[in-house]
Amino acid sequence: MPWWFAAEYGVARARYLALYGQQATEASFDLQIQRLEQAKAELDAIYNNRTIETLTAGGYKPVEEIYEVIAANVA
């Protein structure tokens, strides 16, 4: 059962910008987000609301917390 690892757009973009700079963010990140938005219906069908916010303004969620969410939702 697949899970989508997500982050709020502004948080994810700021992280990418800090790592790769403005030019790479505009060339790669922004394009990727556009493609994800275009494929949203298909992605929703695949992941069926199995989404975990793994990056917040405070940083990455610990692996143990991610595991707990997944383990608690496995039938």
mmCIF file of the N, C-alpha and C atoms, coordinates in Angstrom:
data_MODEL
# 
_entry.id   MODEL 
# 
loop_
_atom_site.group_PDB 
_atom_site.id 
_atom_site.type_symbol 
_atom_site.label_atom_id 
_atom_site.label_alt_id 
_atom_site.label_comp_id 
_atom_site.label_asym_id 
_atom_site.label_entity_id 
_atom_site.label_seq_id 
_atom_site.pdbx_PDB_ins_code 
_atom_site.Cartn_x 
_atom_site.Cartn_y 
_atom_site.Cartn_z 
_atom_site.occupancy 
_atom_site.B_iso_or_equiv 
_atom_site.pdbx_formal_charge 
_atom_site.auth_seq_id 
_atom_site.auth_comp_id 
_atom_site.auth_asym_id 
_atom_site.auth_atom_id 
_atom_site.pdbx_PDB_model_num 
ATOM 1   N N  . MET A 1 1  ? 0.854  -1.169 0.000   1.00 0.00 ? 1  MET A N  1 
ATOM 2   C CA . MET A 1 1  ? 0.000  0.000  0.000   1.00 0.00 ? 1  MET A CA 1 
ATOM 3   C C  . MET A 1 1  ? 0.904  1.238  0.000   1.00 0.00 ? 1  MET A C  1 
ATOM 4   N N  . PRO A 1 2  ? 0.824  2.064  -1.042  1.00 0.00 ? 2  PRO A N  1 
ATOM 5   C CA . PRO A 1 2  ? 1.706  3.231  -1.153  1.00 0.00 ? 2  PRO A CA 1 
ATOM 6   C C  . PRO A 1 2  ? 1.251  4.399  -0.273  1.00 0.00 ? 2  PRO A C  1 
ATOM 7   N N  . TRP A 1 3  ? 2.215  5.197  0.123   1.00 0.00 ? 3  TRP A N  1 
ATOM 8   C CA . TRP A 1 3  ? 1.971  6.407  0.909   1.00 0.00 ? 3  TRP A CA 1 
ATOM 9   C C  . TRP A 1 3  ? 2.642  7.579  0.219   1.00 0.00 ? 3  TRP A C  1 
ATOM 10  N N  . TRP A 1 4  ? 1.973  8.722  0.247   1.00 0.00 ? 4  TRP A N  1 
ATOM 11  C CA . TRP A 1 4  ? 2.507  9.961  -0.323  1.00 0.00 ? 4  TRP A CA 1 
ATOM 12  C C  . TRP A 1 4  ? 3.130  10.766 0.805   1.00 0.00 ? 4  TRP A C  1 
ATOM 13  N N  . PHE A 1 5  ? 4.408  11.088 0.664   1.00 0.00 ? 5  PHE A N  1 
ATOM 14  C CA . PHE A 1 5  ? 5.088  11.935 1.640   1.00 0.00 ? 5  PHE A CA 1 
ATOM 15  C C  . PHE A 1 5  ? 4.954  13.373 1.158   1.00 0.00 ? 5  PHE A C  1 
ATOM 16  N N  . ALA A 1 6  ? 4.348  14.205 1.979   1.00 0.00 ? 6  ALA A N  1 
ATOM 17  C CA . ALA A 1 6  ? 3.968  15.546 1.552   1.00 0.00 ? 6  ALA A CA 1 
ATOM 18  C C  . ALA A 1 6  ? 4.569  16.629 2.443   1.00 0.00 ? 6  ALA A C  1 
ATOM 19  N N  . ALA A 1 7  ? 4.461  17.841 1.942   1.00 0.00 ? 7  ALA A N  1 
ATOM 20  C CA . ALA A 1 7  ? 4.830  19.037 2.703   1.00 0.00 ? 7  ALA A CA 1 
ATOM 21  C C  . ALA A 1 7  ? 3.996  20.185 2.164   1.00 0.00 ? 7  ALA A C  1 
ATOM 22  N N  . GLU A 1 8  ? 3.722  21.141 3.000   1.00 0.00 ? 8  GLU A N  1 
ATOM 23  C CA . GLU A 1 8  ? 3.018  22.340 2.564   1.00 0.00 ? 8  GLU A CA 1 
ATOM 24  C C  . GLU A 1 8  ? 3.891  23.015 1.503   1.00 0.00 ? 8  GLU A C  1 
ATOM 25  N N  . TYR A 1 9  ? 3.257  23.531 0.461   1.00 0.00 ? 9  TYR A N  1 
ATOM 26  C CA . TYR A 1 9  ? 3.979  24.083 -0.690  1.00 0.00 ? 9  TYR A CA 1 
ATOM 27  C C  . TYR A 1 9  ? 5.063  25.086 -0.289  1.00 0.00 ? 9  TYR A C  1 
ATOM 28  N N  . GLY A 1 10 ? 4.719  26.061 0.512   1.00 0.00 ? 10 GLY A N  1 
ATOM 29  C CA . GLY A 1 10 ? 5.687  27.099 0.877   1.00 0.00 ? 10 GLY A CA 1 
ATOM 30  C C  . GLY A 1 10 ? 6.889  26.543 1.628   1.00 0.00 ? 10 GLY A C  1 
ATOM 31  N N  . VAL A 1 11 ? 6.649  25.577 2.485   1.00 0.00 ? 11 VAL A N  1 
ATOM 32  C CA . VAL A 1 11 ? 7.729  24.942 3.250   1.00 0.00 ? 11 VAL A CA 1 
ATOM 33  C C  . VAL A 1 11 ? 8.636  24.162 2.305   1.00 0.00 ? 11 VAL A C  1 
ATOM 34  N N  . ALA A 1 12 ? 8.037  23.375 1.429   1.00 0.00 ? 12 ALA A N  1 
ATOM 35  C CA . ALA A 1 12 ? 8.828  22.569 0.495   1.00 0.00 ? 12 ALA A CA 1 
ATOM 36  C C  . ALA A 1 12 ? 9.640  23.458 -0.454  1.00 0.00 ? 12 ALA A C  1 
ATOM 37  N N  . ARG A 1 13 ? 9.022  24.512 -0.941  1.00 0.00 ? 13 ARG A N  1 
ATOM 38  C CA . ARG A 1 13 ? 9.731  25.401 -1.868  1.00 0.00 ? 13 ARG A CA 1 
ATOM 39  C C  . ARG A 1 13 ? 10.874 26.121 -1.173  1.00 0.00 ? 13 ARG A C  1 
ATOM 40  N N  . ALA A 1 14 ? 10.655 26.572 0.039   1.00 0.00 ? 14 ALA A N  1 
ATOM 41  C CA . ALA A 1 14 ? 11.716 27.250 0.787   1.00 0.00 ? 14 ALA A CA 1 
ATOM 42  C C  . ALA A 1 14 ? 12.896 26.315 1.037   1.00 0.00 ? 14 ALA A C  1 
ATOM 43  N N  . ARG A 1 15 ? 12.601 25.060 1.349   1.00 0.00 ? 15 ARG A N  1 
ATOM 44  C CA . ARG A 1 15 ? 13.660 24.074 1.578   1.00 0.00 ? 15 ARG A CA 1 
ATOM 45  C C  . ARG A 1 15 ? 14.452 23.830 0.292   1.00 0.00 ? 15 ARG A C  1 
ATOM 46  N N  . TYR A 1 16 ? 13.747 23.669 -0.813  1.00 0.00 ? 16 TYR A N  1 
ATOM 47  C CA . TYR A 1 16 ? 14.401 23.447 -2.102  1.00 0.00 ? 16 TYR A CA 1 
ATOM 48  C C  . TYR A 1 16 ? 15.247 24.656 -2.474  1.00 0.00 ? 16 TYR A C  1 
ATOM 49  N N  . LEU A 1 17 ? 14.694 25.842 -2.286  1.00 0.00 ? 17 LEU A N  1 
ATOM 50  C CA . LEU A 1 17 ? 15.403 27.082 -2.592  1.00 0.00 ? 17 LEU A CA 1 
ATOM 51  C C  . LEU A 1 17 ? 16.696 27.183 -1.786  1.00 0.00 ? 17 LEU A C  1 
ATOM 52  N N  . ALA A 1 18 ? 16.633 26.851 -0.499  1.00 0.00 ? 18 ALA A N  1 
ATOM 53  C CA . ALA A 1 18 ? 17.814 26.908 0.362   1.00 0.00 ? 18 ALA A CA 1 
ATOM 54  C C  . ALA A 1 18 ? 18.884 25.913 -0.090  1.00 0.00 ? 18 ALA A C  1 
ATOM 55  N N  . LEU A 1 19 ? 18.457 24.772 -0.581  1.00 0.00 ? 19 LEU A N  1 
ATOM 56  C CA . LEU A 1 19 ? 19.410 23.738 -1.001  1.00 0.00 ? 19 LEU A CA 1 
ATOM 57  C C  . LEU A 1 19 ? 19.997 23.990 -2.385  1.00 0.00 ? 19 LEU A C  1 
ATOM 58  N N  . TYR A 1 20 ? 19.168 24.457 -3.325  1.00 0.00 ? 20 TYR A N  1 
ATOM 59  C CA . TYR A 1 20 ? 19.588 24.474 -4.725  1.00 0.00 ? 20 TYR A CA 1 
ATOM 60  C C  . TYR A 1 20 ? 19.620 25.846 -5.387  1.00 0.00 ? 20 TYR A C  1 
ATOM 61  N N  . GLY A 1 21 ? 19.092 26.869 -4.729  1.00 0.00 ? 21 GLY A N  1 
ATOM 62  C CA . GLY A 1 21 ? 19.132 28.214 -5.290  1.00 0.00 ? 21 GLY A CA 1 
ATOM 63  C C  . GLY A 1 21 ? 17.936 28.554 -6.153  1.00 0.00 ? 21 GLY A C  1 
ATOM 64  N N  . GLN A 1 22 ? 17.859 29.831 -6.508  1.00 0.00 ? 22 GLN A N  1 
ATOM 65  C CA . GLN A 1 22 ? 16.705 30.367 -7.235  1.00 0.00 ? 22 GLN A CA 1 
ATOM 66  C C  . GLN A 1 22 ? 16.550 29.759 -8.623  1.00 0.00 ? 22 GLN A C  1 
ATOM 67  N N  . GLN A 1 23 ? 17.631 29.683 -9.375  1.00 0.00 ? 23 GLN A N  1 
ATOM 68  C CA . GLN A 1 23 ? 17.546 29.194 -10.753 1.00 0.00 ? 23 GLN A CA 1 
ATOM 69  C C  . GLN A 1 23 ? 17.050 27.751 -10.806 1.00 0.00 ? 23 GLN A C  1 
ATOM 70  N N  . ALA A 1 24 ? 17.605 26.899 -9.974  1.00 0.00 ? 24 ALA A N  1 
ATOM 71  C CA . ALA A 1 24 ? 17.178 25.493 -9.961  1.00 0.00 ? 24 ALA A CA 1 
ATOM 72  C C  . ALA A 1 24 ? 15.742 25.365 -9.473  1.00 0.00 ? 24 ALA A C  1 
ATOM 73  N N  . THR A 1 25 ? 15.363 26.199 -8.504  1.00 0.00 ? 25 THR A N  1 
ATOM 74  C CA . THR A 1 25 ? 13.998 26.141 -7.980  1.00 0.00 ? 25 THR A CA 1 
ATOM 75  C C  . THR A 1 25 ? 13.004 26.493 -9.077  1.00 0.00 ? 25 THR A C  1 
ATOM 76  N N  . GLU A 1 26 ? 13.280 27.543 -9.815  1.00 0.00 ? 26 GLU A N  1 
ATOM 77  C CA . GLU A 1 26 ? 12.373 27.948 -10.883 1.00 0.00 ? 26 GLU A CA 1 
ATOM 78  C C  . GLU A 1 26 ? 12.362 26.927 -12.018 1.00 0.00 ? 26 GLU A C  1 
ATOM 79  N N  . ALA A 1 27 ? 13.496 26.342 -12.322 1.00 0.00 ? 27 ALA A N  1 
ATOM 80  C CA . ALA A 1 27 ? 13.602 25.412 -13.444 1.00 0.00 ? 27 ALA A CA 1 
ATOM 81  C C  . ALA A 1 27 ? 13.072 24.020 -13.108 1.00 0.00 ? 27 ALA A C  1 
ATOM 82  N N  . SER A 1 28 ? 13.243 23.586 -11.877 1.00 0.00 ? 28 SER A N  1 
ATOM 83  C CA . SER A 1 28 ? 12.902 22.207 -11.533 1.00 0.00 ? 28 SER A CA 1 
ATOM 84  C C  . SER A 1 28 ? 11.728 22.096 -10.571 1.00 0.00 ? 28 SER A C  1 
ATOM 85  N N  . PHE A 1 29 ? 11.823 22.723 -9.417  1.00 0.00 ? 29 PHE A N  1 
ATOM 86  C CA . PHE A 1 29 ? 10.790 22.572 -8.392  1.00 0.00 ? 29 PHE A CA 1 
ATOM 87  C C  . PHE A 1 29 ? 9.438  23.071 -8.880  1.00 0.00 ? 29 PHE A C  1 
ATOM 88  N N  . ASP A 1 30 ? 9.411  24.279 -9.393  1.00 0.00 ? 30 ASP A N  1 
ATOM 89  C CA . ASP A 1 30 ? 8.144  24.862 -9.821  1.00 0.00 ? 30 ASP A CA 1 
ATOM 90  C C  . ASP A 1 30 ? 7.497  24.033 -10.929 1.00 0.00 ? 30 ASP A C  1 
ATOM 91  N N  . LEU A 1 31 ? 8.300  23.521 -11.855 1.00 0.00 ? 31 LEU A N  1 
ATOM 92  C CA . LEU A 1 31 ? 7.784  22.673 -12.924 1.00 0.00 ? 31 LEU A CA 1 
ATOM 93  C C  . LEU A 1 31 ? 7.236  21.359 -12.361 1.00 0.00 ? 31 LEU A C  1 
ATOM 94  N N  . GLN A 1 32 ? 7.953  20.796 -11.412 1.00 0.00 ? 32 GLN A N  1 
ATOM 95  C CA . GLN A 1 32 ? 7.495  19.547 -10.792 1.00 0.00 ? 32 GLN A CA 1 
ATOM 96  C C  . GLN A 1 32 ? 6.158  19.751 -10.085 1.00 0.00 ? 32 GLN A C  1 
ATOM 97  N N  . ILE A 1 33 ? 6.002  20.855 -9.376  1.00 0.00 ? 33 ILE A N  1 
ATOM 98  C CA . ILE A 1 33 ? 4.743  21.138 -8.680  1.00 0.00 ? 33 ILE A CA 1 
ATOM 99  C C  . ILE A 1 33 ? 3.603  21.278 -9.691  1.00 0.00 ? 33 ILE A C  1 
ATOM 100 N N  . GLN A 1 34 ? 3.856  21.950 -10.807 1.00 0.00 ? 34 GLN A N  1 
ATOM 101 C CA . GLN A 1 34 ? 2.821  22.079 -11.846 1.00 0.00 ? 34 GLN A CA 1 
ATOM 102 C C  . GLN A 1 34 ? 2.391  20.704 -12.351 1.00 0.00 ? 34 GLN A C  1 
ATOM 103 N N  . ARG A 1 35 ? 3.348  19.830 -12.563 1.00 0.00 ? 35 ARG A N  1 
ATOM 104 C CA . ARG A 1 35 ? 3.027  18.484 -13.058 1.00 0.00 ? 35 ARG A CA 1 
ATOM 105 C C  . ARG A 1 35 ? 2.256  17.681 -12.015 1.00 0.00 ? 35 ARG A C  1 
ATOM 106 N N  . LEU A 1 36 ? 2.629  17.828 -10.758 1.00 0.00 ? 36 LEU A N  1 
ATOM 107 C CA . LEU A 1 36 ? 1.910  17.133 -9.690  1.00 0.00 ? 36 LEU A CA 1 
ATOM 108 C C  . LEU A 1 36 ? 0.470  17.631 -9.598  1.00 0.00 ? 36 LEU A C  1 
ATOM 109 N N  . GLU A 1 37 ? 0.274  18.932 -9.731  1.00 0.00 ? 37 GLU A N  1 
ATOM 110 C CA . GLU A 1 37 ? -1.076 19.486 -9.682  1.00 0.00 ? 37 GLU A CA 1 
ATOM 111 C C  . GLU A 1 37 ? -1.913 18.972 -10.854 1.00 0.00 ? 37 GLU A C  1 
ATOM 112 N N  . GLN A 1 38 ? -1.299 18.835 -12.029 1.00 0.00 ? 38 GLN A N  1 
ATOM 113 C CA . GLN A 1 38 ? -2.019 18.319 -13.197 1.00 0.00 ? 38 GLN A CA 1 
ATOM 114 C C  . GLN A 1 38 ? -2.397 16.845 -13.008 1.00 0.00 ? 38 GLN A C  1 
ATOM 115 N N  . ALA A 1 39 ? -1.602 16.119 -12.258 1.00 0.00 ? 39 ALA A N  1 
ATOM 116 C CA . ALA A 1 39 ? -1.835 14.685 -12.050 1.00 0.00 ? 39 ALA A CA 1 
ATOM 117 C C  . ALA A 1 39 ? -2.566 14.392 -10.745 1.00 0.00 ? 39 ALA A C  1 
ATOM 118 N N  . LYS A 1 40 ? -3.097 15.416 -10.092 1.00 0.00 ? 40 LYS A N  1 
ATOM 119 C CA . LYS A 1 40 ? -3.683 15.241 -8.762  1.00 0.00 ? 40 LYS A CA 1 
ATOM 120 C C  . LYS A 1 40 ? -4.756 14.154 -8.720  1.00 0.00 ? 40 LYS A C  1 
ATOM 121 N N  . ALA A 1 41 ? -5.648 14.125 -9.677  1.00 0.00 ? 41 ALA A N  1 
ATOM 122 C CA . ALA A 1 41 ? -6.718 13.114 -9.671  1.00 0.00 ? 41 ALA A CA 1 
ATOM 123 C C  . ALA A 1 41 ? -6.134 11.700 -9.751  1.00 0.00 ? 41 ALA A C  1 
ATOM 124 N N  . GLU A 1 42 ? -5.128 11.524 -10.592 1.00 0.00 ? 42 GLU A N  1 
ATOM 125 C CA . GLU A 1 42 ? -4.492 10.211 -10.714 1.00 0.00 ? 42 GLU A CA 1 
ATOM 126 C C  . GLU A 1 42 ? -3.766 9.828  -9.427  1.00 0.00 ? 42 GLU A C  1 
ATOM 127 N N  . LEU A 1 43 ? -3.061 10.779 -8.841  1.00 0.00 ? 43 LEU A N  1 
ATOM 128 C CA . LEU A 1 43 ? -2.338 10.515 -7.600  1.00 0.00 ? 43 LEU A CA 1 
ATOM 129 C C  . LEU A 1 43 ? -3.297 10.196 -6.463  1.00 0.00 ? 43 LEU A C  1 
ATOM 130 N N  . ASP A 1 44 ? -4.403 10.931 -6.389  1.00 0.00 ? 44 ASP A N  1 
ATOM 131 C CA . ASP A 1 44 ? -5.402 10.665 -5.351  1.00 0.00 ? 44 ASP A CA 1 
ATOM 132 C C  . ASP A 1 44 ? -5.944 9.239  -5.472  1.00 0.00 ? 44 ASP A C  1 
ATOM 133 N N  . ALA A 1 45 ? -6.131 8.780  -6.705  1.00 0.00 ? 45 ALA A N  1 
ATOM 134 C CA . ALA A 1 45 ? -6.632 7.420  -6.921  1.00 0.00 ? 45 ALA A CA 1 
ATOM 135 C C  . ALA A 1 45 ? -5.614 6.377  -6.477  1.00 0.00 ? 45 ALA A C  1 
ATOM 136 N N  . ILE A 1 46 ? -4.351 6.663  -6.660  1.00 0.00 ? 46 ILE A N  1 
ATOM 137 C CA . ILE A 1 46 ? -3.296 5.719  -6.270  1.00 0.00 ? 46 ILE A CA 1 
ATOM 138 C C  . ILE A 1 46 ? -3.108 5.697  -4.760  1.00 0.00 ? 46 ILE A C  1 
ATOM 139 N N  . TYR A 1 47 ? -3.021 6.874  -4.150  1.00 0.00 ? 47 TYR A N  1 
ATOM 140 C CA . TYR A 1 47 ? -2.686 6.965  -2.727  1.00 0.00 ? 47 TYR A CA 1 
ATOM 141 C C  . TYR A 1 47 ? -3.899 6.935  -1.812  1.00 0.00 ? 47 TYR A C  1 
ATOM 142 N N  . ASN A 1 48 ? -5.080 7.183  -2.356  1.00 0.00 ? 48 ASN A N  1 
ATOM 143 C CA . ASN A 1 48 ? -6.323 7.047  -1.595  1.00 0.00 ? 48 ASN A CA 1 
ATOM 144 C C  . ASN A 1 48 ? -6.258 7.699  -0.206  1.00 0.00 ? 48 ASN A C  1 
ATOM 145 N N  . ASN A 1 49 ? -5.843 8.937  -0.172  1.00 0.00 ? 49 ASN A N  1 
ATOM 146 C CA . ASN A 1 49 ? -5.745 9.720  1.074   1.00 0.00 ? 49 ASN A CA 1 
ATOM 147 C C  . ASN A 1 49 ? -4.685 9.214  2.050   1.00 0.00 ? 49 ASN A C  1 
ATOM 148 N N  . ARG A 1 50 ? -3.787 8.366  1.600   1.00 0.00 ? 50 ARG A N  1 
ATOM 149 C CA . ARG A 1 50 ? -2.679 7.914  2.454   1.00 0.00 ? 50 ARG A CA 1 
ATOM 150 C C  . ARG A 1 50 ? -1.524 8.896  2.271   1.00 0.00 ? 50 ARG A C  1 
ATOM 151 N N  . THR A 1 51 ? -1.599 9.984  3.006   1.00 0.00 ? 51 THR A N  1 
ATOM 152 C CA . THR A 1 51 ? -0.619 11.061 2.910   1.00 0.00 ? 51 THR A CA 1 
ATOM 153 C C  . THR A 1 51 ? -0.060 11.352 4.292   1.00 0.00 ? 51 THR A C  1 
ATOM 154 N N  . ILE A 1 52 ? 1.244  11.537 4.343   1.00 0.00 ? 52 ILE A N  1 
ATOM 155 C CA . ILE A 1 52 ? 1.910  11.878 5.601   1.00 0.00 ? 52 ILE A CA 1 
ATOM 156 C C  . ILE A 1 52 ? 2.720  13.143 5.370   1.00 0.00 ? 52 ILE A C  1 
ATOM 157 N N  . GLU A 1 53 ? 2.477  14.155 6.195   1.00 0.00 ? 53 GLU A N  1 
ATOM 158 C CA . GLU A 1 53 ? 3.288  15.366 6.111   1.00 0.00 ? 53 GLU A CA 1 
ATOM 159 C C  . GLU A 1 53 ? 4.632  15.063 6.765   1.00 0.00 ? 53 GLU A C  1 
ATOM 160 N N  . THR A 1 54 ? 5.675  14.996 5.944   1.00 0.00 ? 54 THR A N  1 
ATOM 161 C CA . THR A 1 54 ? 6.996  14.610 6.453   1.00 0.00 ? 54 THR A CA 1 
ATOM 162 C C  . THR A 1 54 ? 7.941  15.789 6.619   1.00 0.00 ? 54 THR A C  1 
ATOM 163 N N  . LEU A 1 55 ? 7.594  16.932 6.054   1.00 0.00 ? 55 LEU A N  1 
ATOM 164 C CA . LEU A 1 55 ? 8.416  18.132 6.186   1.00 0.00 ? 55 LEU A CA 1 
ATOM 165 C C  . LEU A 1 55 ? 7.516  19.273 6.633   1.00 0.00 ? 55 LEU A C  1 
ATOM 166 N N  . THR A 1 56 ? 7.871  19.893 7.745   1.00 0.00 ? 56 THR A N  1 
ATOM 167 C CA . THR A 1 56 ? 7.133  21.051 8.257   1.00 0.00 ? 56 THR A CA 1 
ATOM 168 C C  . THR A 1 56 ? 8.103  22.209 8.386   1.00 0.00 ? 56 THR A C  1 
ATOM 169 N N  . ALA A 1 57 ? 7.595  23.356 8.772   1.00 0.00 ? 57 ALA A N  1 
ATOM 170 C CA . ALA A 1 57 ? 8.461  24.518 8.975   1.00 0.00 ? 57 ALA A CA 1 
ATOM 171 C C  . ALA A 1 57 ? 9.525  24.224 10.029  1.00 0.00 ? 57 ALA A C  1 
ATOM 172 N N  . GLY A 1 58 ? 9.248  23.289 10.925  1.00 0.00 ? 58 GLY A N  1 
ATOM 173 C CA . GLY A 1 58 ? 10.199 22.909 11.967  1.00 0.00 ? 58 GLY A CA 1 
ATOM 174 C C  . GLY A 1 58 ? 11.227 21.877 11.538  1.00 0.00 ? 58 GLY A C  1 
ATOM 175 N N  . GLY A 1 59 ? 11.086 21.344 10.324  1.00 0.00 ? 59 GLY A N  1 
ATOM 176 C CA . GLY A 1 59 ? 12.036 20.358 9.823   1.00 0.00 ? 59 GLY A CA 1 
ATOM 177 C C  . GLY A 1 59 ? 11.350 19.058 9.463   1.00 0.00 ? 59 GLY A C  1 
ATOM 178 N N  . TYR A 1 60 ? 12.169 18.034 9.264   1.00 0.00 ? 60 TYR A N  1 
ATOM 179 C CA . TYR A 1 60 ? 11.635 16.730 8.874   1.00 0.00 ? 60 TYR A CA 1 
ATOM 180 C C  . TYR A 1 60 ? 11.060 15.992 10.066  1.00 0.00 ? 60 TYR A C  1 
ATOM 181 N N  . LYS A 1 61 ? 9.958  15.286 9.825   1.00 0.00 ? 61 LYS A N  1 
ATOM 182 C CA . LYS A 1 61 ? 9.342  14.452 10.856  1.00 0.00 ? 61 LYS A CA 1 
ATOM 183 C C  . LYS A 1 61 ? 10.262 13.255 11.093  1.00 0.00 ? 61 LYS A C  1 
ATOM 184 N N  . PRO A 1 62 ? 10.480 12.876 12.338  1.00 0.00 ? 62 PRO A N  1 
ATOM 185 C CA . PRO A 1 62 ? 11.327 11.718 12.618  1.00 0.00 ? 62 PRO A CA 1 
ATOM 186 C C  . PRO A 1 62 ? 10.779 10.446 11.973  1.00 0.00 ? 62 PRO A C  1 
ATOM 187 N N  . VAL A 1 63 ? 11.679 9.612  11.516  1.00 0.00 ? 63 VAL A N  1 
ATOM 188 C CA . VAL A 1 63 ? 11.309 8.368  10.845  1.00 0.00 ? 63 VAL A CA 1 
ATOM 189 C C  . VAL A 1 63 ? 10.390 7.525  11.728  1.00 0.00 ? 63 VAL A C  1 
ATOM 190 N N  . GLU A 1 64 ? 10.625 7.521  13.012  1.00 0.00 ? 64 GLU A N  1 
ATOM 191 C CA . GLU A 1 64 ? 9.798  6.732  13.926  1.00 0.00 ? 64 GLU A CA 1 
ATOM 192 C C  . GLU A 1 64 ? 8.341  7.182  13.888  1.00 0.00 ? 64 GLU A C  1 
ATOM 193 N N  . GLU A 1 65 ? 8.108  8.486  13.796  1.00 0.00 ? 65 GLU A N  1 
ATOM 194 C CA . GLU A 1 65 ? 6.740  9.010  13.727  1.00 0.00 ? 65 GLU A CA 1 
ATOM 195 C C  . GLU A 1 65 ? 6.075  8.638  12.401  1.00 0.00 ? 65 GLU A C  1 
ATOM 196 N N  . ILE A 1 66 ? 6.840  8.684  11.329  1.00 0.00 ? 66 ILE A N  1 
ATOM 197 C CA . ILE A 1 66 ? 6.306  8.286  10.027  1.00 0.00 ? 66 ILE A CA 1 
ATOM 198 C C  . ILE A 1 66 ? 5.908  6.813  10.073  1.00 0.00 ? 66 ILE A C  1 
ATOM 199 N N  . TYR A 1 67 ? 6.777  6.002  10.613  1.00 0.00 ? 67 TYR A N  1 
ATOM 200 C CA . TYR A 1 67 ? 6.495  4.567  10.727  1.00 0.00 ? 67 TYR A CA 1 
ATOM 201 C C  . TYR A 1 67 ? 5.229  4.324  11.550  1.00 0.00 ? 67 TYR A C  1 
ATOM 202 N N  . GLU A 1 68 ? 5.089  5.038  12.662  1.00 0.00 ? 68 GLU A N  1 
ATOM 203 C CA . GLU A 1 68 ? 3.920  4.859  13.527  1.00 0.00 ? 68 GLU A CA 1 
ATOM 204 C C  . GLU A 1 68 ? 2.621  5.155  12.776  1.00 0.00 ? 68 GLU A C  1 
ATOM 205 N N  . VAL A 1 69 ? 2.617  6.203  11.970  1.00 0.00 ? 69 VAL A N  1 
ATOM 206 C CA . VAL A 1 69 ? 1.418  6.551  11.194  1.00 0.00 ? 69 VAL A CA 1 
ATOM 207 C C  . VAL A 1 69 ? 1.095  5.432  10.209  1.00 0.00 ? 69 VAL A C  1 
ATOM 208 N N  . ILE A 1 70 ? 2.111  4.967  9.497   1.00 0.00 ? 70 ILE A N  1 
ATOM 209 C CA . ILE A 1 70 ? 1.880  3.896  8.523   1.00 0.00 ? 70 ILE A CA 1 
ATOM 210 C C  . ILE A 1 70 ? 1.431  2.621  9.220   1.00 0.00 ? 70 ILE A C  1 
ATOM 211 N N  . ALA A 1 71 ? 2.136  2.235  10.268  1.00 0.00 ? 71 ALA A N  1 
ATOM 212 C CA . ALA A 1 71 ? 1.818  0.991  10.972  1.00 0.00 ? 71 ALA A CA 1 
ATOM 213 C C  . ALA A 1 71 ? 0.394  1.026  11.557  1.00 0.00 ? 71 ALA A C  1 
ATOM 214 N N  . ALA A 1 72 ? -0.049 2.183  12.026  1.00 0.00 ? 72 ALA A N  1 
ATOM 215 C CA . ALA A 1 72 ? -1.384 2.318  12.613  1.00 0.00 ? 72 ALA A CA 1 
ATOM 216 C C  . ALA A 1 72 ? -2.490 2.241  11.560  1.00 0.00 ? 72 ALA A C  1 
ATOM 217 N N  . ASN A 1 73 ? -2.115 2.397  10.300  1.00 0.00 ? 73 ASN A N  1 
ATOM 218 C CA . ASN A 1 73 ? -3.118 2.416  9.231   1.00 0.00 ? 73 ASN A CA 1 
ATOM 219 C C  . ASN A 1 73 ? -3.006 1.247  8.275   1.00 0.00 ? 73 ASN A C  1 
ATOM 220 N N  . VAL A 1 74 ? -2.304 0.215  8.665   1.00 0.00 ? 74 VAL A N  1 
ATOM 221 C CA . VAL A 1 74 ? -2.218 -0.976 7.842   1.00 0.00 ? 74 VAL A CA 1 
ATOM 222 C C  . VAL A 1 74 ? -3.267 -1.968 8.324   1.00 0.00 ? 74 VAL A C  1 
ATOM 223 N N  . ALA A 1 75 ? -4.076 -2.418 7.397   1.00 0.00 ? 75 ALA A N  1 
ATOM 224 C CA . ALA A 1 75 ? -5.166 -3.323 7.774   1.00 0.00 ? 75 ALA A CA 1 
ATOM 225 C C  . ALA A 1 75 ? -4.697 -4.756 7.829   1.00 0.00 ? 75 ALA A C  1 
# 
